[in-house]
Amino acid sequence: MEKQLDQERVRWEKYEALKACGVEVYPHRYDPTHTVTQVVEAFGPRDKESLESVETVCRVPGRIWAIRSMGKAVFIDLSDGTHRIQVYLKKDGIGDALWEGLKFLDLGDFIGVEGRIFRTRTQELTLLASHYVFLAKCFRPLPEKYHGFKDPESRHRKRYLDLLCNPDVKEVFHTRARLLREMRAFFDGRGFLEVDTPMLHPISGGAAAKPFVTHHNALNMDLYLRVAPELYLKRLIVGGMDRVYEINRNFRNEGISQRHNPEFSMLEFYQAYADYQDLMSVTEELFAHLAGSLDRRTLGADHQTGEIQSQGEIQSQFDYDPWKLNYNGHVISLKPPFRRLSIPEGIREYAPGHPDPNDTTGLIALLKPLGPLPDPPSPALVRMAAFEAFAEEHLIQPVFVTHFSREVSPLAKEGEDGLAHRFELYIGGMEIANAYCELADPRLQRERFAEQVKGREGRLVDEDYIEALEHGLPPTAGEGIGVDRLAMLFTGRTSIREVLLFPLLKPRDS
């Protein structure tokens, strides 16, 4: 720590010396002709003779990653966060004043360099500088090159350093951005309209999910951060928008885990005149589109260390196939059709002893050693708990789980057998999507809402939504897909923190 403080002190002294010399360390702007990446892409394929035949002068900004002094020459590695290029500075090439200024440069500083592109005798692409300017001073030393920046806690707290020091981490978030772009392209191409619904709700919804509460001063009213956009999106179906979707941020005041963060992203879409079986087909088509659109040959992760794997390591596990994902030690195929599995079938297949899913007493005996039982321990809730406890972790390949009870599906239509017209999609042992046929009967919906809020302090029935249903909701199916978990799958990451730029963390003690 003392060593770092000494380095910071020296850097501040250099900054004061530059100011005393009249150097503008923080200019308002810089006019580049190329980024470092553009230099590498434009001139990297060209040989030495080609570069010398047409002299190209570039103005390139970047961050200093290495400085090597060799008498009357200095070599600098300049980076834009994606690529690096070597800069060659000679005393007789930049003049005495700029040469003296080099002693004020530190690793991490931003500079802008002007010069021509050439190749050295070792064929390294290099910018021969004729001029440079300061763009910003770095006062804190960057993490050491050889030790790296690997501690997960530090990486998540200081994502800016994680992005600087671990270039493959940036690719995770580029993949996430491409994922969102392709999801939008898929739904836009099928006649869906992207919409925005409120994040601040006057009534706490979301069934059992605990909301965050805030207060609006001007209206003197409490508001609740959105748990889900569902009821607003279905209002739009009532209003004649037959196909809508929203990529939204939701907030749930609950626990944090490898798969849960209090704020998270969801895609929700609703289609009039469709049922949940139709949405199974839409979901398979969506995953086929994503698998075909995202080239993942250069991205994967070791499921034990979390380290990004190289292309060669991934190729050693399987020949590249756009249908396949490498996730948590498993090769997962997204090729349709996906398997269908009922909850009773899952219990019979995966629970110890292959019990009868209708034997509530037997299931309770299996669940007791695992922790608290459902309250109340009704047959439907016990059956659901047994499925989650014994089957979920085994659902690695894509599977649509069906045969949910009405008791755990308060917003879904049900069939004559009393089961909800609903499915959940599982991949990699975790729930990725939830879909059902939307309940349209306003009287029945009010009864279900009343059941939900019974005994829950502060919870109210959303009478405005009931009124919307009274104007008529056509046959509609809706689905929610977890964007963060989808990003985990497509980047091979097993922790949700790895696909969130700034996950919520407990504050460190001052």
C-alpha positions as CSV (number, residue, x, y, z in Angstrom):
1,M,0.0,0.0,0.0
2,E,2.8,2.4,0.8
3,K,4.4,1.7,-2.5
4,Q,1.2,2.6,-4.3
5,L,0.8,5.8,-2.3
6,D,4.4,6.7,-3.3
7,Q,3.5,6.1,-7.0
8,E,0.4,8.2,-6.7
9,R,2.4,11.0,-5.1
10,V,4.9,11.0,-7.9
11,R,2.2,11.1,-10.5
12,W,0.6,14.1,-8.9
13,E,4.0,15.8,-8.9
14,K,4.3,15.1,-12.6
15,Y,0.8,16.6,-13.1
16,E,1.8,19.8,-11.2
17,A,5.0,20.0,-13.2
18,L,3.1,19.8,-16.5
19,K,0.7,22.5,-15.4
20,A,3.6,24.7,-14.4
21,C,5.0,24.3,-17.9
22,G,1.7,25.4,-19.4
23,V,0.7,22.0,-20.8
24,E,-3.0,21.4,-21.1
25,V,-3.3,18.0,-19.4
26,Y,-7.1,17.8,-19.9
27,P,-7.9,19.3,-23.3
28,H,-11.5,19.8,-24.3
29,R,-11.3,17.6,-27.4
30,Y,-9.0,15.7,-29.8
31,D,-9.5,15.1,-33.5
32,P,-8.4,11.6,-34.4
33,T,-8.2,10.2,-37.9
34,H,-8.2,6.6,-36.6
35,T,-8.8,4.6,-33.5
36,V,-6.2,2.0,-32.6
37,T,-8.5,-0.7,-33.8
38,Q,-9.1,1.1,-37.1
39,V,-5.3,1.3,-37.6
40,V,-4.9,-2.4,-36.9
41,E,-7.8,-3.4,-39.2
42,A,-6.8,-1.0,-42.0
43,F,-3.0,-1.5,-42.1
44,G,-2.5,-4.8,-40.3
45,P,-2.9,-6.9,-43.5
46,R,-0.4,-4.7,-45.5
47,D,3.3,-5.7,-45.7
48,K,6.3,-3.4,-45.2
49,E,6.7,-2.4,-48.8
50,S,3.1,-1.6,-49.2
51,L,3.1,0.7,-46.2
52,E,6.2,2.5,-47.4
53,S,5.0,3.0,-51.0
54,V,2.1,5.1,-49.7
55,E,2.9,7.2,-46.7
56,T,-0.1,7.4,-44.4
57,V,-0.2,9.9,-41.5
58,C,-2.6,9.1,-38.7
59,R,-3.8,10.8,-35.5
60,V,-4.5,8.1,-33.0
61,P,-5.7,8.5,-29.3
62,G,-5.3,5.8,-26.7
63,R,-4.2,4.7,-23.2
64,I,-0.5,3.9,-22.5
65,W,0.0,0.2,-21.6
66,A,3.8,0.0,-21.8
67,I,6.8,2.3,-22.0
68,R,10.2,1.1,-23.1
69,S,13.1,3.6,-23.1
70,M,16.1,2.8,-25.3
71,G,18.5,5.8,-25.2
72,K,17.3,8.2,-27.9
73,A,14.2,6.2,-28.7
74,V,11.1,5.4,-26.7
75,F,8.5,2.7,-27.5
76,I,5.0,3.0,-26.2
77,D,2.1,0.5,-26.5
78,L,-1.1,2.4,-27.1
79,S,-4.5,0.8,-26.6
80,D,-8.1,1.7,-27.3
81,G,-9.4,-1.2,-25.1
82,T,-9.7,-3.6,-27.9
83,H,-6.4,-3.6,-29.8
84,R,-2.9,-2.2,-29.2
85,I,-0.3,-0.6,-31.5
86,Q,3.3,0.2,-30.9
87,V,4.4,3.9,-31.1
88,Y,8.0,4.8,-31.9
89,L,9.2,8.1,-30.6
90,K,12.7,9.5,-31.5
91,K,14.3,12.6,-30.1
92,D,15.1,14.0,-33.6
93,G,11.6,13.1,-34.7
94,I,9.5,14.9,-32.1
95,G,11.8,17.7,-31.0
96,D,13.5,18.6,-27.7
97,A,10.4,20.0,-25.9
98,L,8.2,16.9,-26.5
99,W,11.2,14.6,-25.8
100,E,11.6,16.2,-22.4
101,G,7.8,15.8,-21.8
102,L,8.1,12.0,-22.1
103,K,9.5,11.8,-18.6
104,F,6.1,13.0,-17.3
105,L,4.2,10.0,-19.0
106,D,3.0,7.1,-16.9
107,L,1.3,3.8,-17.6
108,G,-2.5,4.5,-17.9
109,D,-2.1,8.0,-19.2
110,F,-4.1,9.0,-22.3
111,I,-2.2,10.6,-25.2
112,G,-2.9,11.4,-28.8
113,V,-0.1,10.6,-31.3
114,E,0.4,11.8,-34.8
115,G,2.7,10.0,-37.3
116,R,3.0,7.5,-40.2
117,I,2.4,3.8,-40.1
118,F,5.3,1.4,-41.0
119,R,6.7,-2.0,-40.0
120,T,9.9,-2.5,-38.0
121,R,12.6,-4.9,-39.0
122,T,10.8,-7.5,-36.9
123,Q,7.6,-6.8,-39.0
124,E,5.7,-5.2,-36.0
125,L,3.1,-2.7,-37.1
126,T,4.2,0.6,-35.7
127,L,3.3,4.3,-35.7
128,L,6.4,6.5,-36.1
129,A,5.5,9.6,-34.1
130,S,6.1,13.2,-35.2
131,H,3.9,14.7,-32.4
132,Y,2.0,13.8,-29.3
133,V,-0.3,15.6,-26.9
134,F,-1.6,14.8,-23.4
135,L,-5.2,13.9,-23.1
136,A,-5.7,12.7,-19.5
137,K,-3.5,11.8,-16.5
138,C,-3.8,8.5,-14.7
139,F,-3.1,9.0,-11.0
140,R,-3.6,5.5,-9.7
141,P,-1.3,2.7,-11.0
142,L,-3.1,0.1,-13.0
143,P,-3.1,-3.5,-11.8
144,E,0.3,-5.2,-12.3
145,K,0.6,-7.0,-15.7
146,Y,1.8,-10.3,-14.4
147,H,-0.5,-10.6,-11.4
148,G,-3.5,-9.4,-13.4
149,F,-6.9,-8.5,-12.0
150,K,-8.6,-11.8,-11.2
151,D,-10.2,-11.5,-7.8
152,P,-14.0,-11.9,-8.5
153,E,-15.0,-9.5,-5.7
154,S,-12.6,-6.7,-6.9
155,R,-13.6,-7.4,-10.6
156,H,-17.3,-6.9,-9.8
157,R,-16.8,-3.8,-7.6
158,K,-14.4,-2.1,-10.1
159,R,-15.7,-3.2,-13.4
160,Y,-13.8,-0.4,-15.2
161,L,-10.5,-2.1,-14.2
162,D,-12.0,-5.5,-15.1
163,L,-12.7,-4.2,-18.6
164,L,-9.3,-2.6,-18.9
165,C,-7.3,-5.6,-17.7
166,N,-9.4,-8.6,-19.0
167,P,-10.2,-7.9,-22.6
168,D,-12.3,-11.1,-22.9
169,V,-14.7,-9.7,-20.3
170,K,-15.6,-6.9,-22.7
171,E,-16.6,-9.6,-25.2
172,V,-19.1,-11.0,-22.7
173,F,-21.0,-7.6,-22.8
174,H,-20.6,-7.3,-26.6
175,T,-22.3,-10.7,-26.8
176,R,-25.0,-9.5,-24.5
177,A,-25.6,-6.5,-26.6
178,R,-25.8,-8.6,-29.8
179,L,-28.2,-10.9,-28.0
180,L,-30.6,-8.0,-27.3
181,R,-30.2,-6.7,-30.8
182,E,-31.1,-10.1,-32.3
183,M,-34.1,-10.5,-29.9
184,R,-35.5,-7.2,-31.1
185,A,-34.9,-8.1,-34.7
186,F,-36.7,-11.4,-34.2
187,F,-39.9,-9.8,-32.7
188,D,-39.8,-6.8,-35.0
189,G,-39.7,-9.1,-38.0
190,R,-42.8,-10.9,-36.7
191,G,-45.0,-7.9,-36.4
192,F,-44.5,-7.2,-32.7
193,L,-44.4,-3.6,-31.4
194,E,-41.7,-2.7,-28.8
195,V,-43.3,-0.6,-26.0
196,D,-42.4,1.0,-22.7
197,T,-44.5,0.5,-19.6
198,P,-44.1,2.2,-16.2
199,M,-41.4,1.3,-13.7
200,L,-43.2,3.1,-10.9
201,H,-46.5,1.3,-10.0
202,P,-49.2,2.7,-7.7
203,I,-50.1,-0.9,-6.5
204,S,-47.6,-3.6,-5.5
205,G,-48.1,-6.5,-7.9
206,G,-46.0,-9.6,-8.6
207,A,-47.8,-12.2,-6.4
208,A,-45.3,-13.3,-3.8
209,A,-42.4,-11.1,-4.9
210,K,-41.5,-8.4,-2.4
211,P,-41.3,-5.0,-4.0
212,F,-39.0,-2.0,-3.4
213,V,-41.0,1.0,-2.1
214,T,-40.3,4.7,-2.8
215,H,-42.3,7.9,-2.3
216,H,-43.4,10.6,-4.7
217,N,-43.3,14.0,-2.9
218,A,-45.4,16.1,-5.3
219,L,-48.3,13.6,-5.2
220,N,-47.5,12.5,-1.6
221,M,-48.0,8.8,-2.5
222,D,-46.0,5.7,-2.1
223,L,-44.9,3.9,-5.3
224,Y,-43.5,0.5,-6.0
225,L,-40.7,-0.3,-8.3
226,R,-41.8,-2.7,-11.1
227,V,-41.8,-6.4,-10.2
228,A,-43.1,-7.2,-13.7
229,P,-44.7,-5.3,-16.6
230,E,-47.3,-8.0,-17.3
231,L,-50.5,-6.2,-16.4
232,Y,-49.6,-3.1,-18.3
233,L,-48.7,-5.1,-21.4
234,K,-52.0,-6.9,-21.3
235,R,-53.8,-3.6,-21.0
236,L,-52.3,-2.9,-24.4
237,I,-53.8,-6.1,-25.8
238,V,-57.2,-4.9,-24.6
239,G,-56.4,-1.6,-26.4
240,G,-55.9,-3.3,-29.7
241,M,-52.2,-3.7,-29.8
242,D,-52.3,-7.4,-30.7
243,R,-48.5,-8.1,-30.6
244,V,-46.3,-6.3,-28.1
245,Y,-43.0,-6.8,-26.4
246,E,-40.8,-5.0,-23.9
247,I,-37.2,-5.5,-22.8
248,N,-37.5,-4.2,-19.3
249,R,-35.8,-3.8,-15.9
250,N,-37.6,-5.4,-13.0
251,F,-36.9,-5.1,-9.3
252,R,-37.5,-7.6,-6.5
253,N,-36.5,-7.0,-2.9
254,E,-35.3,-10.5,-2.3
255,G,-32.1,-12.6,-2.0
256,I,-29.0,-12.5,-4.0
257,S,-27.5,-15.7,-5.5
258,Q,-25.5,-17.0,-8.5
259,R,-28.8,-16.6,-10.5
260,H,-30.5,-13.8,-8.8
261,N,-29.9,-10.0,-8.6
262,P,-32.4,-7.6,-7.1
263,E,-32.6,-5.7,-10.4
264,F,-32.7,-7.8,-13.6
265,S,-33.7,-7.7,-17.2
266,M,-36.6,-9.5,-18.8
267,L,-38.1,-9.8,-22.2
268,E,-41.9,-10.1,-22.1
269,F,-44.1,-10.5,-25.1
270,Y,-47.8,-11.0,-25.7
271,Q,-49.6,-12.3,-28.7
272,A,-53.4,-12.1,-29.2
273,Y,-55.3,-15.1,-30.6
274,A,-52.5,-17.5,-29.6
275,D,-52.2,-20.0,-26.9
276,Y,-49.2,-21.4,-24.9
277,Q,-48.6,-24.1,-27.4
278,D,-48.1,-21.4,-30.1
279,L,-45.6,-19.8,-27.8
280,M,-43.6,-23.0,-27.6
281,S,-43.1,-22.8,-31.3
282,V,-42.2,-19.1,-31.1
283,T,-39.7,-19.8,-28.4
284,E,-38.0,-22.6,-30.4
285,E,-37.9,-20.2,-33.4
286,L,-36.4,-17.5,-31.2
287,F,-33.6,-19.7,-30.0
288,A,-32.9,-21.0,-33.5
289,H,-32.6,-17.4,-34.6
290,L,-30.2,-16.5,-31.7
291,A,-28.1,-19.7,-32.3
292,G,-27.8,-18.8,-35.9
293,S,-27.0,-15.1,-35.4
294,L,-24.4,-15.2,-32.6
295,D,-21.0,-16.7,-33.6
296,R,-19.6,-18.0,-30.3
297,R,-16.5,-19.7,-31.6
298,T,-14.2,-17.3,-29.7
299,L,-16.2,-17.3,-26.4
300,G,-16.8,-19.8,-23.6
301,A,-15.9,-20.2,-20.0
302,D,-14.5,-22.8,-17.7
303,H,-17.3,-23.8,-15.3
304,Q,-14.9,-24.1,-12.3
305,T,-12.7,-21.1,-12.6
306,G,-15.0,-18.8,-14.6
307,E,-12.0,-17.9,-16.8
308,I,-12.8,-17.2,-20.4
309,Q,-11.6,-20.0,-22.7
310,S,-9.8,-19.6,-25.9
311,Q,-11.2,-20.7,-29.2
312,G,-8.8,-23.7,-29.3
313,E,-10.0,-24.9,-25.9
314,I,-13.6,-24.7,-27.0
315,Q,-12.8,-26.5,-30.3
316,S,-11.2,-29.3,-28.3
317,Q,-14.5,-30.0,-26.7
318,F,-16.6,-30.1,-29.8
319,D,-16.4,-29.1,-33.4
320,Y,-18.1,-25.7,-33.8
321,D,-21.9,-26.1,-34.3
322,P,-24.1,-23.0,-34.1
323,W,-26.8,-25.1,-32.3
324,K,-24.5,-25.9,-29.5
325,L,-23.5,-24.1,-26.2
326,N,-20.7,-25.0,-23.9
327,Y,-22.2,-24.3,-20.4
328,N,-21.2,-25.5,-17.0
329,G,-19.3,-28.5,-18.3
330,H,-22.2,-29.5,-20.6
331,V,-22.6,-29.3,-24.4
332,I,-26.2,-28.1,-24.9
333,S,-28.0,-28.3,-28.2
334,L,-30.6,-25.6,-29.0
335,K,-31.8,-27.4,-32.1
336,P,-35.6,-27.7,-32.1
337,P,-37.8,-29.4,-31.2
338,F,-37.3,-29.1,-27.5
339,R,-38.4,-31.9,-25.1
340,R,-41.7,-31.7,-23.3
341,L,-41.8,-32.9,-19.7
342,S,-44.7,-32.7,-17.2
343,I,-44.1,-32.0,-13.5
344,P,-45.4,-35.4,-12.5
345,E,-43.1,-37.1,-15.0
346,G,-40.1,-35.0,-13.7
347,I,-40.8,-36.2,-10.1
348,R,-41.0,-39.8,-11.2
349,E,-37.9,-39.5,-13.2
350,Y,-35.6,-37.6,-10.9
351,A,-36.8,-37.8,-7.3
352,P,-35.2,-40.5,-5.0
353,G,-37.0,-43.7,-5.3
354,H,-39.1,-42.5,-8.2
355,P,-42.2,-41.7,-6.0
356,D,-45.8,-41.3,-7.0
357,P,-46.2,-37.5,-7.6
358,N,-49.7,-37.7,-6.1
359,D,-48.4,-39.2,-2.8
360,T,-48.2,-35.9,-0.8
361,T,-47.2,-37.7,2.4
362,G,-44.3,-39.5,0.7
363,L,-43.1,-36.3,-1.0
364,I,-43.2,-34.4,2.3
365,A,-41.0,-37.1,3.8
366,L,-38.5,-36.6,1.0
367,L,-38.6,-32.8,1.3
368,K,-38.3,-32.5,5.1
369,P,-34.5,-33.0,5.3
370,L,-34.0,-30.3,2.7
371,G,-35.5,-27.4,4.6
372,P,-38.8,-25.7,5.3
373,L,-41.9,-27.2,3.7
374,P,-44.4,-25.2,1.6
375,D,-46.9,-23.3,3.7
376,P,-49.6,-24.5,3.5
377,P,-48.4,-28.0,2.5
378,S,-51.1,-28.5,-0.1
379,P,-50.7,-31.3,-2.6
380,A,-50.0,-28.8,-5.5
381,L,-47.4,-26.8,-3.5
382,V,-45.7,-29.9,-2.3
383,R,-45.6,-31.4,-5.8
384,M,-44.1,-28.1,-7.1
385,A,-41.5,-28.1,-4.3
386,A,-40.5,-31.7,-5.1
387,F,-40.1,-30.9,-8.7
388,E,-37.9,-27.9,-8.0
389,A,-35.8,-29.8,-5.4
390,F,-35.2,-33.0,-7.4
391,A,-35.7,-32.4,-11.1
392,E,-34.6,-28.8,-12.0
393,E,-30.8,-29.4,-11.7
394,H,-31.1,-32.3,-14.2
395,L,-32.8,-30.3,-16.9
396,I,-29.7,-29.4,-18.9
397,Q,-31.0,-29.8,-22.4
398,P,-33.8,-27.5,-23.4
399,V,-37.1,-28.8,-22.1
400,F,-40.6,-27.3,-21.8
401,V,-42.1,-28.2,-18.4
402,T,-45.9,-28.4,-18.3
403,H,-48.8,-29.5,-16.1
404,F,-48.7,-26.7,-13.5
405,S,-51.5,-26.5,-11.0
406,R,-53.9,-23.5,-10.8
407,E,-52.6,-22.9,-7.3
408,V,-49.2,-21.8,-8.6
409,S,-50.5,-20.1,-11.7
410,P,-53.0,-17.4,-10.6
411,L,-52.9,-15.5,-13.9
412,A,-53.2,-18.5,-16.3
413,K,-56.2,-20.1,-17.9
414,E,-56.8,-23.7,-16.9
415,G,-58.2,-26.7,-18.8
416,E,-61.0,-29.1,-17.8
417,D,-58.4,-31.1,-15.9
418,G,-57.8,-28.2,-13.6
419,L,-54.2,-27.7,-14.8
420,A,-52.9,-24.4,-16.0
421,H,-52.2,-23.9,-19.7
422,R,-48.6,-22.9,-18.9
423,F,-45.0,-23.9,-19.5
424,E,-41.6,-23.1,-18.2
425,L,-38.5,-23.5,-20.3
426,Y,-35.4,-24.9,-18.6
427,I,-31.9,-25.0,-20.0
428,G,-28.7,-25.6,-18.1
429,G,-30.6,-26.6,-15.0
430,M,-32.3,-23.2,-14.6
431,E,-35.6,-21.6,-15.5
432,I,-35.2,-19.4,-18.6
433,A,-38.8,-18.6,-19.6
434,N,-42.3,-18.8,-18.3
435,A,-45.4,-18.6,-20.4
436,Y,-49.2,-19.2,-20.3
437,C,-52.6,-18.5,-21.7
438,E,-53.8,-15.3,-20.1
439,L,-56.8,-15.4,-17.8
440,A,-59.4,-13.1,-19.4
441,D,-62.5,-13.6,-17.2
442,P,-62.6,-10.4,-15.0
443,R,-64.7,-12.0,-12.2
444,L,-62.4,-15.0,-12.0
445,Q,-59.3,-12.8,-12.1
446,R,-60.6,-10.7,-9.2
447,E,-61.1,-13.9,-7.2
448,R,-57.5,-15.0,-8.0
449,F,-56.1,-11.6,-7.1
450,A,-58.1,-11.6,-3.8
451,E,-56.5,-15.0,-3.0
452,Q,-53.1,-13.6,-3.7
453,V,-53.3,-10.6,-1.5
454,K,-55.1,-12.3,1.4
455,G,-53.0,-12.0,4.5
456,R,-50.4,-9.9,2.7
457,E,-50.2,-6.5,4.4
458,G,-50.3,-3.5,2.0
459,R,-51.3,-5.6,-1.0
460,L,-54.3,-4.5,-3.0
461,V,-56.3,-5.9,-5.9
462,D,-55.6,-4.0,-9.1
463,E,-59.1,-2.8,-9.8
464,D,-58.0,-0.8,-12.8
465,Y,-56.7,-4.0,-14.5
466,I,-59.9,-5.7,-13.7
467,E,-61.8,-2.8,-15.4
468,A,-59.6,-3.2,-18.4
469,L,-60.5,-6.9,-18.6
470,E,-64.1,-6.0,-18.4
471,H,-63.6,-4.2,-21.8
472,G,-62.6,-7.6,-23.2
473,L,-59.2,-9.4,-23.5
474,P,-59.1,-11.6,-26.6
475,P,-57.5,-15.1,-26.4
476,T,-53.9,-14.1,-25.5
477,A,-50.7,-15.9,-24.6
478,G,-47.7,-14.2,-22.9
479,E,-44.2,-15.1,-22.1
480,G,-41.3,-13.8,-20.0
481,I,-37.7,-14.7,-20.8
482,G,-34.8,-13.9,-18.4
483,V,-32.3,-11.8,-20.4
484,D,-29.5,-12.2,-17.8
485,R,-29.8,-15.9,-17.7
486,L,-30.0,-16.0,-21.4
487,A,-26.7,-14.0,-21.5
488,M,-25.2,-16.5,-19.0
489,L,-26.0,-19.4,-21.4
490,F,-24.7,-17.7,-24.5
491,T,-21.4,-16.6,-22.8
492,G,-20.9,-19.7,-20.8
493,R,-21.0,-17.9,-17.4
494,T,-22.5,-19.6,-14.4
495,S,-22.9,-16.5,-12.2
496,I,-25.3,-13.7,-13.0
497,R,-22.7,-11.2,-11.8
498,E,-20.5,-12.0,-14.8
499,V,-23.2,-10.8,-17.2
500,L,-24.1,-7.6,-15.3
501,L,-21.8,-4.7,-15.7
502,F,-22.6,-3.4,-12.2
503,P,-24.2,-6.1,-10.0
504,L,-25.5,-5.1,-6.6
505,L,-22.9,-5.8,-3.9
506,K,-22.8,-5.4,-0.1
507,P,-20.8,-2.3,0.7
508,R,-17.4,-2.8,2.1
509,D,-16.7,-1.5,5.6
510,S,-15.2,1.9,5.6
